[in-house]
Amino acid sequence: FESIGARIKMGGASKQFGIDEELVQSILNKLNEYNHIDVVGIQVYMGTQILDENRIVENSRKILEVAKKIADLNKFAMKFIDFGGGFGIPYFKGEKYLDMHILSKGFQQLFDEYKSFFISNHTKIAVESGRYIMAESGYFMTRVLYKKKSRGKTFLIVDGGSNFHSAAAGIGRFVRNNFPVDVLKVEDYRNTEFVDIVGPLCTSTDILAQNVEIPICKEGDIIVFPKSGAYGLSASMTGFLSHPRPAEVLFNEKSYHIVGEKGNRDDFTRGQKQL
């Protein structure tokens, strides 16, 4: 079935992922030919970036229906059900945070409904909520190299672009929206301007933000993209044009630790002082 409310859909139509539901039974019918395979459950990943609690619950209900159907037809215990992911966070204007109270209530009602099935099968439940956990724990910081004016537009060219943060650059999305963006520690009285923030690569896709209003920047200022802890550096084309990798800094309120190339240490120390 097709996931309701997912910004990125992984199933429901012809996809390169997983096993089509209509083929599952023919595969399970061959299990007696494979003595070393023991099916204990299913994993269904329908999509991601869902911001509607009721839709997450409804998708999960459909997954449970599939799981029960498979278990009943094949007479084996459904010991494990992976609901995949989908929990989203708000990146863009008009989006809201998931209400965990509503989600919890919906899941509780669903689990109560299937309680006897879970108990009889000794079922373990898994949810892949990586983005929901990680996205807001990371920040991408990049330095302004110079400013360029071209035919009525202002560009800020920065030292890290889609090669370090492909999600902010909109790679993989049909509709491009601007990530949240701010300037690190500027004077309160500084005026604002509309700019495009672009990286140092020779490709037209190297755009981190378009027509965003931020405080007027100068060379050396640090621009910050919050909510960058998921699908950031590890999901980006870091080898493009052989630019050096940026420093990765693990920090809490009392200390920080730099992971990466020594060449980036001084750059980040200046930014750390501003933080």
Accessible surface in RSA format (square Angstrom, percent):
REM  Atomic radii and reference values for relative SASA: ProtOr
REM  Chains: A
REM  Algorithm: Lee & Richards
REM  Probe-radius: 1.40
REM  Slices: 20
REM RES _ NUM      All-atoms   Total-Side   Main-Chain    Non-polar    All polar
REM                ABS   REL    ABS   REL    ABS   REL    ABS   REL    ABS   REL
RES PHE A   1    68.60  34.3  32.34  20.0  36.26  94.3  47.27  28.7  21.33  61.1
RES GLU A   2    87.62  50.3  75.63  57.2  11.98  28.5  25.77  49.8  61.85  50.5
RES SER A   3     1.69   1.4   0.00   0.0   1.69   3.9   0.00   0.0   1.69   2.4
RES ILE A   4    58.80  33.5  54.14  40.3   4.66  11.2  58.80  42.3   0.00   0.0
RES GLY A   5    25.78  31.8   0.00   N/A  25.78  31.8  11.76  32.3  14.02  31.4
RES ALA A   6     8.62   7.9   0.00   0.0   8.62  19.6   0.08   0.1   8.54  22.6
RES ARG A   7   138.21  58.0 106.92  54.5  31.29  74.5  41.81  57.1  96.40  58.4
RES ILE A   8    72.27  41.1  69.65  51.9   2.62   6.3  72.27  52.0   0.00   0.0
RES LYS A   9    78.41  38.3  65.94  40.5  12.48  29.7  32.99  29.7  45.42  48.4
RES MET A  10    52.37  27.1  47.98  31.8   4.39  10.5  38.74  32.9  13.63  18.1
RES GLY A  11    15.45  19.1   0.00   N/A  15.45  19.1  14.14  38.8   1.32   2.9
RES GLY A  12    45.92  56.6   0.00   N/A  45.92  56.6   4.90  13.4  41.02  91.9
RES ALA A  13    65.07  59.8  44.48  68.6  20.59  46.8  56.06  78.9   9.01  23.9
RES SER A  14   111.93  94.6  82.23 109.7  29.70  68.4  57.12 121.6  54.81  76.8
RES LYS A  15    82.84  40.4  53.41  32.8  29.44  70.1  19.96  18.0  62.88  67.0
RES GLN A  16   150.29  84.0 108.10  79.0  42.19 100.5  60.06 127.8  90.23  68.4
RES PHE A  17    95.52  47.8  81.70  50.6  13.83  36.0  84.94  51.5  10.58  30.3
RES GLY A  18    77.99  96.2   0.00   N/A  77.99  96.2  39.61 108.7  38.38  86.0
RES ILE A  19   105.61  60.1  77.41  57.7  28.20  68.0  81.23  58.5  24.38  66.2
RES ASP A  20    63.27  44.3  55.76  55.5   7.51  17.8  11.57  27.2  51.70  51.6
RES GLU A  21    81.81  47.0  66.72  50.5  15.10  35.9  37.70  72.9  44.11  36.0
RES GLU A  22   139.58  80.1 105.93  80.1  33.65  80.1  64.81 125.4  74.77  61.0
RES LEU A  23    91.60  51.0  91.58  65.5   0.02   0.1  91.60  64.3   0.00   0.0
RES VAL A  24    30.48  20.1  29.90  27.1   0.59   1.4  30.47  26.5   0.01   0.0
RES GLN A  25    59.07  33.0  58.24  42.6   0.83   2.0  47.84 101.8  11.23   8.5
RES SER A  26    57.00  48.2  51.17  68.3   5.83  13.4  45.77  97.5  11.23  15.7
RES ILE A  27    78.98  44.9  76.88  57.3   2.09   5.0  77.34  55.7   1.64   4.4
RES LEU A  28    19.97  11.1  12.89   9.2   7.08  17.8  12.89   9.1   7.08  19.1
RES ASN A  29    96.05  66.2  71.53  69.1  24.53  59.1  26.90  64.7  69.15  66.8
RES LYS A  30   112.26  54.8 111.81  68.6   0.45   1.1  54.78  49.3  57.48  61.2
RES LEU A  31    46.31  25.8  41.60  29.8   4.71  11.8  41.83  29.4   4.48  12.0
RES ASN A  32   128.75  88.8  95.25  92.0  33.50  80.7  49.33 118.7  79.42  76.8
RES GLU A  33   117.70  67.6  84.69  64.1  33.01  78.6  39.25  75.9  78.45  64.1
RES TYR A  34   112.03  52.3 105.70  60.1   6.34  16.5  71.87  54.0  40.16  49.5
RES ASN A  35   139.26  96.0 100.96  97.6  38.31  92.2  27.21  65.5 112.06 108.3
RES HIS A  36   184.78 101.0 149.63 104.0  35.15  89.9 107.86 111.2  76.92  89.5
RES ILE A  37    99.09  56.4  81.51  60.7  17.58  42.4  84.43  60.8  14.66  39.8
RES ASP A  38   115.93  81.2  92.59  92.2  23.34  55.2  38.71  91.1  77.23  77.0
RES VAL A  39    41.19  27.1  26.81  24.3  14.38  34.7  31.59  27.4   9.61  26.1
RES VAL A  40    67.64  44.5  65.53  59.3   2.11   5.1  66.14  57.5   1.50   4.1
RES GLY A  41    18.18  22.4   0.00   N/A  18.18  22.4   2.19   6.0  15.99  35.8
RES ILE A  42    29.22  16.6  21.36  15.9   7.86  18.9  29.09  20.9   0.13   0.4
RES GLN A  43   101.72  56.9  76.07  55.6  25.66  61.1  31.58  67.2  70.14  53.2
RES VAL A  44    30.90  20.3  28.34  25.7   2.56   6.2  30.90  26.8   0.00   0.0
RES TYR A  45    61.60  28.8  48.24  27.4  13.36  34.8  34.39  25.8  27.21  33.5
RES MET A  46    17.53   9.1  15.37  10.2   2.15   5.1   8.17   6.9   9.35  12.4
RES GLY A  47     1.58   2.0   0.00   N/A   1.58   2.0   0.00   0.0   1.58   3.5
RES THR A  48    11.33   8.1  11.33  11.5   0.00   0.0   8.13  10.9   3.21   4.8
RES GLN A  49    12.74   7.1  12.07   8.8   0.67   1.6  11.20  23.8   1.54   1.2
RES ILE A  50     5.89   3.4   5.89   4.4   0.00   0.0   5.89   4.2   0.00   0.0
RES LEU A  51    23.21  12.9  15.64  11.2   7.56  19.0  16.36  11.5   6.84  18.4
RES ASP A  52    51.28  35.9  50.19  50.0   1.09   2.6  13.63  32.1  37.65  37.5
RES GLU A  53    10.08   5.8  10.08   7.6   0.00   0.0   0.18   0.3   9.91   8.1
RES ASN A  54   104.80  72.3  99.72  96.4   5.08  12.2  28.12  67.7  76.68  74.1
RES ARG A  55   107.70  45.2 106.88  54.5   0.82   1.9  11.19  15.3  96.52  58.5
RES ILE A  56     8.19   4.7   7.20   5.4   0.99   2.4   7.92   5.7   0.28   0.8
RES VAL A  57    18.48  12.2  18.48  16.7   0.00   0.0  18.48  16.1   0.00   0.0
RES GLU A  58    64.09  36.8  63.65  48.2   0.44   1.1  22.07  42.7  42.02  34.3
RES ASN A  59     8.61   5.9   8.61   8.3   0.00   0.0   7.67  18.5   0.95   0.9
RES SER A  60     5.24   4.4   5.18   6.9   0.06   0.1   0.00   0.0   5.24   7.3
RES ARG A  61    64.87  27.2  64.87  33.1   0.00   0.0  15.88  21.7  48.99  29.7
RES LYS A  62    58.52  28.6  57.98  35.6   0.54   1.3  31.28  28.2  27.24  29.0
RES ILE A  63     3.05   1.7   2.91   2.2   0.13   0.3   3.05   2.2   0.00   0.0
RES LEU A  64     0.00   0.0   0.00   0.0   0.00   0.0   0.00   0.0   0.00   0.0
RES GLU A  65    87.84  50.4  79.95  60.5   7.89  18.8  29.87  57.8  57.96  47.3
RES VAL A  66    25.46  16.8  24.40  22.1   1.06   2.6  25.38  22.0   0.08   0.2
RES ALA A  67     0.00   0.0   0.00   0.0   0.00   0.0   0.00   0.0   0.00   0.0
RES LYS A  68    83.79  40.9  83.79  51.4   0.00   0.0  49.71  44.7  34.08  36.3
RES LYS A  69   120.83  58.9 113.65  69.7   7.18  17.1  71.97  64.8  48.86  52.0
RES ILE A  70    14.65   8.3  14.65  10.9   0.00   0.0  14.65  10.5   0.00   0.0
RES ALA A  71     6.47   5.9   3.24   5.0   3.23   7.3   3.73   5.2   2.74   7.3
RES ASP A  72    69.69  48.8  61.86  61.6   7.83  18.5  30.92  72.8  38.77  38.7
RES LEU A  73   104.92  58.4  81.34  58.2  23.57  59.3  83.33  58.5  21.59  58.1
RES ASN A  74    35.71  24.6  12.40  12.0  23.31  56.1  10.22  24.6  25.49  24.6
RES LYS A  75   176.50  86.1 142.65  87.5  33.85  80.6 118.00 106.2  58.50  62.3
RES PHE A  76    45.72  22.9  32.59  20.2  13.13  34.2  41.19  25.0   4.54  13.0
RES ALA A  77    39.72  36.5  27.04  41.7  12.68  28.8  29.79  42.0   9.93  26.3
RES MET A  78     0.04   0.0   0.04   0.0   0.00   0.0   0.04   0.0   0.00   0.0
RES LYS A  79   102.90  50.2 101.17  62.1   1.74   4.1  51.25  46.1  51.65  55.0
RES PHE A  80    75.00  37.5  75.00  46.5   0.00   0.0  75.00  45.5   0.00   0.0
RES ILE A  81     0.00   0.0   0.00   0.0   0.00   0.0   0.00   0.0   0.00   0.0
RES ASP A  82    14.13   9.9  14.13  14.1   0.00   0.0   0.03   0.1  14.10  14.1
RES PHE A  83    11.46   5.7   4.71   2.9   6.75  17.6   4.71   2.9   6.75  19.3
RES GLY A  84     0.18   0.2   0.00   N/A   0.18   0.2   0.00   0.0   0.18   0.4
RES GLY A  85    15.87  19.6   0.00   N/A  15.87  19.6   0.08   0.2  15.79  35.4
RES GLY A  86     3.35   4.1   0.00   N/A   3.35   4.1   0.21   0.6   3.14   7.0
RES PHE A  87    25.22  12.6  22.02  13.6   3.20   8.3  22.02  13.4   3.20   9.2
RES GLY A  88     0.29   0.4   0.00   N/A   0.29   0.4   0.00   0.0   0.29   0.6
RES ILE A  89     1.50   0.9   1.39   1.0   0.11   0.3   1.50   1.1   0.00   0.0
RES PRO A  90     8.72   6.4   8.36   7.6   0.36   1.3   8.47   7.0   0.25   1.6
RES TYR A  91    18.62   8.7   8.51   4.8  10.12  26.3   8.76   6.6   9.86  12.2
RES PHE A  92    33.06  16.5  22.47  13.9  10.58  27.5  27.64  16.8   5.42  15.5
RES LYS A  93   211.25 103.1 173.27 106.3  37.99  90.4 125.98 113.4  85.28  90.8
RES GLY A  94    82.39 101.6   0.00   N/A  82.39 101.6  41.30 113.3  41.09  92.0
RES GLU A  95    37.00  21.2  11.03   8.3  25.97  61.8  13.52  26.1  23.48  19.2
RES LYS A  96   116.71  56.9 111.65  68.5   5.05  12.0 110.20  99.2   6.51   6.9
RES TYR A  97   116.97  54.6 106.68  60.7  10.29  26.8  90.16  67.8  26.81  33.0
RES LEU A  98    11.37   6.3   0.00   0.0  11.37  28.6   0.00   0.0  11.37  30.6
RES ASP A  99    55.95  39.2  49.11  48.9   6.84  16.2  19.36  45.6  36.60  36.5
RES MET A 100    71.20  36.9  66.08  43.7   5.12  12.2  44.72  38.0  26.48  35.1
RES HIS A 101   157.07  85.8 148.67 103.3   8.40  21.5  98.20 101.2  58.86  68.5
RES ILE A 102    81.99  46.7  77.96  58.1   4.03   9.7  80.19  57.7   1.80   4.9
RES LEU A 103     5.16   2.9   5.16   3.7   0.00   0.0   5.16   3.6   0.00   0.0
RES SER A 104    70.42  59.5  61.33  81.9   9.08  20.9  30.94  65.9  39.48  55.3
RES LYS A 105   136.79  66.7 131.07  80.4   5.72  13.6  79.09  71.2  57.70  61.5
RES GLY A 106    13.60  16.8   0.00   N/A  13.60  16.8  12.11  33.2   1.48   3.3
RES PHE A 107    26.56  13.3  26.56  16.5   0.00   0.0  26.56  16.1   0.00   0.0
RES GLN A 108    99.28  55.5  97.82  71.5   1.46   3.5  36.13  76.9  63.15  47.9
RES GLN A 109   106.23  59.4  98.12  71.7   8.11  19.3  37.44  79.7  68.79  52.2
RES LEU A 110     0.20   0.1   0.05   0.0   0.15   0.4   0.05   0.0   0.15   0.4
RES PHE A 111    56.52  28.3  54.64  33.8   1.88   4.9  54.72  33.2   1.80   5.1
RES ASP A 112    82.78  58.0  66.96  66.7  15.82  37.4  26.20  61.7  56.58  56.4
RES GLU A 113   105.99  60.9  71.18  53.9  34.81  82.9  43.77  84.7  62.22  50.8
RES TYR A 114    23.01  10.7  21.14  12.0   1.87   4.9  10.78   8.1  12.22  15.1
RES LYS A 115   122.61  59.8 121.60  74.6   1.01   2.4  65.18  58.7  57.43  61.2
RES SER A 116    87.50  73.9  76.91 102.6  10.59  24.4  53.16 113.2  34.34  48.1
RES PHE A 117    17.37   8.7  12.85   8.0   4.52  11.8  17.34  10.5   0.03   0.1
RES PHE A 118    26.92  13.5  25.33  15.7   1.60   4.2  25.44  15.4   1.48   4.2
RES ILE A 119   109.55  62.3 100.89  75.2   8.66  20.9 107.35  77.3   2.20   6.0
RES SER A 120    82.46  69.7  48.78  65.1  33.68  77.6  50.86 108.3  31.60  44.3
RES ASN A 121    16.16  11.1  15.24  14.7   0.92   2.2   0.55   1.3  15.61  15.1
RES HIS A 122   151.44  82.8 133.80  93.0  17.64  45.1  94.08  97.0  57.35  66.7
RES THR A 123    22.43  16.0   0.00   0.0  22.43  53.5   0.00   0.0  22.43  33.9
RES LYS A 124   151.18  73.8 146.92  90.1   4.26  10.1  93.64  84.3  57.54  61.3
RES ILE A 125    65.33  37.2  32.72  24.4  32.60  78.6  32.72  23.6  32.60  88.5
RES ALA A 126    29.13  26.8  23.09  35.6   6.04  13.7  29.13  41.0   0.00   0.0
RES VAL A 127    58.91  38.8  31.35  28.4  27.56  66.4  31.39  27.3  27.52  74.6
RES GLU A 128    68.46  39.3  57.46  43.5  11.00  26.2  39.45  76.3  29.00  23.7
RES SER A 129    24.07  20.3  18.32  24.4   5.75  13.2   4.66   9.9  19.41  27.2
RES GLY A 130    43.13  53.2   0.00   N/A  43.13  53.2  35.87  98.4   7.26  16.3
RES ARG A 131    35.76  15.0  27.83  14.2   7.93  18.9   5.94   8.1  29.82  18.1
RES TYR A 132    70.93  33.1  59.26  33.7  11.67  30.4  37.52  28.2  33.41  41.2
RES ILE A 133   118.32  67.3  97.02  72.3  21.30  51.3 102.18  73.6  16.14  43.8
RES MET A 134    96.48  50.0  96.48  63.9   0.00   0.0  73.01  62.1  23.47  31.1
RES ALA A 135     0.00   0.0   0.00   0.0   0.00   0.0   0.00   0.0   0.00   0.0
RES GLU A 136    74.63  42.8  58.53  44.3  16.10  38.3  25.88  50.1  48.75  39.8
RES SER A 137    70.70  59.7  39.24  52.4  31.45  72.5  45.65  97.2  25.04  35.1
RES GLY A 138    15.46  19.1   0.00   N/A  15.46  19.1  15.46  42.4   0.00   0.0
RES TYR A 139   118.92  55.5  88.03  50.1  30.89  80.4  45.72  34.4  73.20  90.2
RES PHE A 140    23.88  11.9  21.36  13.2   2.51   6.5  23.88  14.5   0.00   0.0
RES MET A 141    47.25  24.5  23.46  15.5  23.80  56.7  12.53  10.6  34.73  46.0
RES THR A 142     3.89   2.8   0.56   0.6   3.33   7.9   3.89   5.2   0.00   0.0
RES ARG A 143    42.71  17.9  41.77  21.3   0.94   2.2  25.08  34.3  17.64  10.7
RES VAL A 144     0.96   0.6   0.26   0.2   0.70   1.7   0.26   0.2   0.70   1.9
RES LEU A 145    69.26  38.6  60.34  43.2   8.92  22.4  62.34  43.8   6.92  18.6
RES TYR A 146   115.18  53.8 113.69  64.7   1.49   3.9  77.86  58.5  37.32  46.0
RES LYS A 147    71.58  34.9  43.75  26.8  27.83  66.3  30.62  27.6  40.96  43.6
RES LYS A 148   107.75  52.6 103.73  63.6   4.01   9.6  52.71  47.4  55.03  58.6
RES LYS A 149   146.73  71.6 117.98  72.4  28.75  68.5  97.58  87.8  49.16  52.4
RES SER A 150    38.59  32.6  30.36  40.5   8.23  19.0   8.34  17.8  30.26  42.4
RES ARG A 151   243.45 102.2 196.88 100.4  46.57 110.9  84.08 114.9 159.37  96.6
RES GLY A 152    87.81 108.3   0.00   N/A  87.81 108.3  44.44 122.0  43.37  97.1
RES LYS A 153    91.96  44.9  87.27  53.5   4.69  11.2  65.10  58.6  26.86  28.6
RES THR A 154    16.79  11.9  13.20  13.4   3.59   8.6   0.15   0.2  16.65  25.2
RES PHE A 155    46.94  23.5  46.94  29.1   0.00   0.0  46.94  28.5   0.00   0.0
RES LEU A 156     0.24   0.1   0.24   0.2   0.00   0.0   0.24   0.2   0.00   0.0
RES ILE A 157    18.03  10.3  18.03  13.4   0.00   0.0  18.03  13.0   0.00   0.0
RES VAL A 158     0.00   0.0   0.00   0.0   0.00   0.0   0.00   0.0   0.00   0.0
RES ASP A 159    54.88  38.4  43.85  43.6  11.04  26.1  18.59  43.8  36.29  36.2
RES GLY A 160     0.96   1.2   0.00   N/A   0.96   1.2   0.96   2.6   0.00   0.0
RES GLY A 161     0.00   0.0   0.00   N/A   0.00   0.0   0.00   0.0   0.00   0.0
RES SER A 162     0.00   0.0   0.00   0.0   0.00   0.0   0.00   0.0   0.00   0.0
RES ASN A 163     0.24   0.2   0.24   0.2   0.00   0.0   0.00   0.0   0.24   0.2
RES PHE A 164    15.33   7.7  12.53   7.8   2.79   7.3  12.53   7.6   2.79   8.0
RES HIS A 165     1.70   0.9   1.70   1.2   0.00   0.0   1.70   1.8   0.00   0.0
RES SER A 166    11.75   9.9  11.75  15.7   0.00   0.0   3.69   7.9   8.06  11.3
RES ALA A 167    17.54  16.1  13.45  20.8   4.09   9.3  17.54  24.7   0.00   0.0
RES ALA A 168     0.00   0.0   0.00   0.0   0.00   0.0   0.00   0.0   0.00   0.0
RES ALA A 169     7.46   6.9   0.00   0.0   7.46  17.0   0.00   0.0   7.46  19.8
RES GLY A 170     8.84  10.9   0.00   N/A   8.84  10.9   1.34   3.7   7.50  16.8
RES ILE A 171    79.25  45.1  58.94  43.9  20.31  49.0  64.31  46.3  14.95  40.6
RES GLY A 172    72.19  89.0   0.00   N/A  72.19  89.0  41.74 114.6  30.45  68.2
RES ARG A 173    68.45  28.7  43.97  22.4  24.48  58.3  42.88  58.6  25.56  15.5
RES PHE A 174   216.79 108.5 178.26 110.4  38.53 100.3 182.30 110.5  34.49  98.7
RES VAL A 175   105.94  69.7  98.93  89.6   7.02  16.9 101.94  88.6   4.00  10.9
RES ARG A 176    69.81  29.3  43.48  22.2  26.33  62.7  40.39  55.2  29.42  17.8
RES ASN A 177    59.73  41.2  55.29  53.4   4.44  10.7   6.86  16.5  52.86  51.1
RES ASN A 178    47.97  33.1  34.21  33.1  13.75  33.1  11.11  26.7  36.86  35.6
RES PHE A 179     8.23   4.1   5.24   3.2   2.99   7.8   5.28   3.2   2.95   8.4
RES PRO A 180    37.51  27.3  24.91  22.7  12.60  45.8  37.33  30.8   0.18   1.1
RES VAL A 181    32.36  21.3   8.71   7.9  23.65  57.0   8.80   7.7  23.56  63.9
RES ASP A 182    80.93  56.7  80.45  80.1   0.49   1.2  19.38  45.6  61.55  61.4
RES VAL A 183     9.29   6.1   0.00   0.0   9.29  22.4   0.06   0.1   9.23  25.0
RES LEU A 184    24.20  13.5  18.40  13.2   5.79  14.6  21.19  14.9   3.01   8.1
RES LYS A 185   157.64  76.9 126.87  77.8  30.78  73.3  77.30  69.6  80.34  85.6
RES VAL A 186    33.34  21.9  15.16  13.7  18.17  43.8  17.44  15.2  15.89  43.1
RES GLU A 187    76.66  44.0  65.99  49.9  10.66  25.4  36.16  69.9  40.50  33.1
RES ASP A 188   152.69 107.0 116.22 115.7  36.47  86.2  43.81 103.1 108.89 108.6
RES TYR A 189   179.21  83.7 154.46  87.9  24.75  64.4 130.72  98.2  48.49  59.8
RES ARG A 190    45.08  18.9  30.14  15.4  14.94  35.6  20.75  28.4  24.34  14.7
RES ASN A 191   109.22  75.3 101.36  97.9   7.86  18.9  18.40  44.3  90.82  87.8
RES THR A 192    70.41  50.1  49.84  50.5  20.57  49.0  35.40  47.5  35.01  52.9
RES GLU A 193    32.31  18.5  25.71  19.5   6.59  15.7  20.30  39.3  12.01   9.8
RES PHE A 194   116.07  58.1 101.10  62.6  14.98  39.0 101.29  61.4  14.78  42.3
RES VAL A 195     2.67   1.8   0.00   0.0   2.67   6.4   2.67   2.3   0.00   0.0
RES ASP A 196     4.30   3.0   4.21   4.2   0.09   0.2   0.00   0.0   4.30   4.3
RES ILE A 197     0.00   0.0   0.00   0.0   0.00   0.0   0.00   0.0   0.00   0.0
RES VAL A 198    20.47  13.5  20.47  18.5   0.00   0.0  20.47  17.8   0.00   0.0
RES GLY A 199     7.47   9.2   0.00   N/A   7.47   9.2   0.00   0.0   7.47  16.7
RES PRO A 200    39.96  29.1  12.02  11.0  27.93 101.5  18.84  15.6  21.12 131.2
RES LEU A 201    15.89   8.8   0.00   0.0  15.89  39.9   0.40   0.3  15.49  41.7
RES CYS A 202   103.51  78.3  68.72  76.6  34.79  81.8  53.69 136.0  49.82  53.7
RES THR A 203    43.22  30.7  23.78  24.1  19.44  46.3  20.15  27.1  23.07  34.9
RES SER A 204   102.20  86.4  76.59 102.2  25.61  59.0  58.52 124.6  43.68  61.2
RES THR A 205    71.25  50.7  62.88  63.7   8.37  19.9  65.56  88.1   5.69   8.6
RES ASP A 206     4.15   2.9   1.96   2.0   2.19   5.2   1.96   4.6   2.19   2.2
RES ILE A 207    38.26  21.8  38.26  28.5   0.00   0.0  38.26  27.6   0.00   0.0
RES LEU A 208     0.00   0.0   0.00   0.0   0.00   0.0   0.00   0.0   0.00   0.0
RES ALA A 209     0.00   0.0   0.00   0.0   0.00   0.0   0.00   0.0   0.00   0.0
RES GLN A 210    72.42  40.5  69.30  50.6   3.12   7.4  13.50  28.7  58.92  44.7
RES ASN A 211    97.96  67.6  85.53  82.7  12.43  29.9  19.67  47.3  78.28  75.7
RES VAL A 212    15.84  10.4  12.07  10.9   3.78   9.1  15.84  13.8   0.00   0.0
RES GLU A 213    98.32  56.4  70.37  53.2  27.95  66.6  14.26  27.6  84.07  68.6
RES ILE A 214     4.70   2.7   3.49   2.6   1.20   2.9   4.70   3.4   0.00   0.0
RES PRO A 215    27.91  20.3  27.87  25.4   0.04   0.2  27.87  23.0   0.04   0.3
RES ILE A 216    63.09  35.9  62.07  46.2   1.02   2.5  62.07  44.7   1.02   2.8
RES CYS A 217     3.36   2.5   0.00   0.0   3.36   7.9   0.47   1.2   2.89   3.1
RES LYS A 218   118.90  58.0 114.15  70.0   4.75  11.3 105.53  95.0  13.37  14.2
RES GLU A 219   132.14  75.9 109.60  82.9  22.53  53.6  29.69  57.4 102.45  83.6
RES GLY A 220    26.61  32.8   0.00   N/A  26.61  32.8  19.56  53.7   7.05  15.8
RES ASP A 221    18.44  12.9  15.91  15.8   2.54   6.0   2.92   6.9  15.53  15.5
RES ILE A 222     9.30   5.3   8.31   6.2   0.99   2.4   8.31   6.0   0.99   2.7
RES ILE A 223     0.00   0.0   0.00   0.0   0.00   0.0   0.00   0.0   0.00   0.0
RES VAL A 224    18.72  12.3  18.72  16.9   0.00   0.0  18.72  16.3   0.00   0.0
RES PHE A 225     0.00   0.0   0.00   0.0   0.00   0.0   0.00   0.0   0.00   0.0
RES PRO A 226    34.35  25.0  34.35  31.3   0.00   0.0  34.35  28.4   0.00   0.0
RES LYS A 227    36.51  17.8  35.31  21.7   1.20   2.9  20.02  18.0  16.49  17.6
RES SER A 228    12.84  10.9   2.86   3.8   9.98  23.0   2.86   6.1   9.98  14.0
RES GLY A 229    26.79  33.0   0.00   N/A  26.79  33.0   7.94  21.8  18.85  42.2
RES ALA A 230    10.60   9.8   4.74   7.3   5.87  13.4   9.33  13.1   1.28   3.4
RES TYR A 231   110.16  51.4 100.52  57.2   9.64  25.1  68.51  51.5  41.65  51.3
RES GLY A 232     8.29  10.2   0.00   N/A   8.29  10.2   5.48  15.1   2.81   6.3
RES LEU A 233    29.91  16.7  20.83  14.9   9.08  22.8  20.83  14.6   9.08  24.4
RES SER A 234   115.99  98.0  73.83  98.5  42.17  97.1  56.80 121.0  59.19  82.9
RES ALA A 235    53.33  49.0  21.49  33.2  31.84  72.4  33.17  46.7  20.16  53.4
RES SER A 236    17.50  14.8   0.00   0.0  17.50  40.3   2.46   5.2  15.04  21.1
RES MET A 237    70.71  36.6  57.23  37.9  13.48  32.1  45.45  38.6  25.26  33.5
RES THR A 238    27.36  19.5  23.36  23.7   4.00   9.5   2.14   2.9  25.22  38.1
RES GLY A 239    60.33  74.4   0.00   N/A  60.33  74.4  40.56 111.3  19.76  44.3
RES PHE A 240    65.60  32.8  55.18  34.2  10.42  27.1  63.72  38.6   1.88   5.4
RES LEU A 241    97.30  54.2  61.45  44.0  35.85  90.1  70.97  49.8  26.33  70.8
RES SER A 242   100.25  84.7  72.68  97.0  27.57  63.5  41.86  89.1  58.38  81.8
RES HIS A 243    57.99  31.7  48.95  34.0   9.04  23.1  31.03  32.0  26.97  31.4
RES PRO A 244    83.40  60.8  72.45  66.0  10.95  39.8  80.64  66.6   2.76  17.1
RES ARG A 245   102.70  43.1 101.97  52.0   0.73   1.7  44.96  61.4  57.74  35.0
RES PRO A 246    31.00  22.6  25.20  23.0   5.79  21.1  28.96  23.9   2.04  12.7
RES ALA A 247    23.87  22.0   3.75   5.8  20.12  45.8   3.75   5.3  20.12  53.3
RES GLU A 248    77.10  44.3  72.79  55.1   4.31  10.3  19.96  38.6  57.15  46.7
RES VAL A 249    28.00  18.4   7.25   6.6  20.75  50.0   7.25   6.3  20.75  56.3
RES LEU A 250   117.35  65.4 110.48  79.0   6.86  17.3 114.12  80.1   3.22   8.7
RES PHE A 251   110.30  55.2  77.20  47.8  33.10  86.1  81.51  49.4  28.79  82.4
RES ASN A 252   100.90  69.6  82.22  79.5  18.68  45.0  40.92  98.5  59.98  58.0
RES GLU A 253   181.23 104.0 139.01 105.2  42.21 100.5  62.30 120.5 118.93  97.1
RES LYS A 254   198.12  96.7 160.38  98.4  37.74  89.9 110.34  99.3  87.77  93.5
RES SER A 255    68.52  57.9  58.09  77.5  10.43  24.0  44.02  93.7  24.50  34.3
RES TYR A 256    86.46  40.4  61.08  34.8  25.38  66.1  39.53  29.7  46.93  57.9
RES HIS A 257   116.49  63.7 114.27  79.4   2.22   5.7  75.50  77.8  40.99  47.7
RES ILE A 258    18.12  10.3   5.90   4.4  12.22  29.4   5.90   4.3  12.22  33.2
RES VAL A 259    65.56  43.1  62.39  56.5   3.18   7.7  65.56  57.0   0.00   0.0
RES GLY A 260    54.76  67.5   0.00   N/A  54.76  67.5  22.52  61.8  32.24  72.2
RES GLU A 261    78.89  45.3  72.27  54.7   6.62  15.8  38.03  73.6  40.86  33.4
RES LYS A 262   180.23  87.9 164.69 101.1  15.54  37.0 108.99  98.1  71.25  75.9
RES GLY A 263    68.41  84.4   0.00   N/A  68.41  84.4  43.38 119.0  25.04  56.1
RES ASN A 264    28.07  19.4  27.75  26.8   0.32   0.8   3.85   9.3  24.22  23.4
RES ARG A 265   117.33  49.3 117.33  59.8   0.00   0.0  41.86  57.2  75.47  45.7
RES ASP A 266    98.15  68.8  96.25  95.8   1.90   4.5  22.24  52.3  75.92  75.7
RES ASP A 267    57.08  40.0  55.13  54.9   1.95   4.6  14.06  33.1  43.02  42.9
RES PHE A 268    29.05  14.5  24.72  15.3   4.33  11.3  29.05  17.6   0.00   0.0
RES THR A 269    41.71  29.7  41.71  42.3   0.00   0.0  34.21  46.0   7.49  11.3
RES ARG A 270   122.91  51.6 119.60  61.0   3.31   7.9  59.84  81.8  63.08  38.2
RES GLY A 271     1.20   1.5   0.00   N/A   1.20   1.5   1.12   3.1   0.08   0.2
RES GLN A 272    48.61  27.2  43.02  31.4   5.59  13.3   8.98  19.1  39.63  30.1
RES LYS A 273   166.90  81.4 132.09  81.0  34.81  82.9  86.26  77.6  80.64  85.9
RES GLN A 274    65.70  36.7  54.20  39.6  11.50  27.4  28.60  60.9  37.10  28.1
RES LEU A 275   114.13  63.6  56.59  40.5  57.55 144.7  71.58  50.3  42.56 114.5
END  Absolute sums over single chains surface
CHAIN  1 A    16468.6      12952.0       3516.6       9288.5       7180.2
END  Absolute sums over all chains
TOTAL         16468.6      12952.0       3516.6       9288.5       7180.2
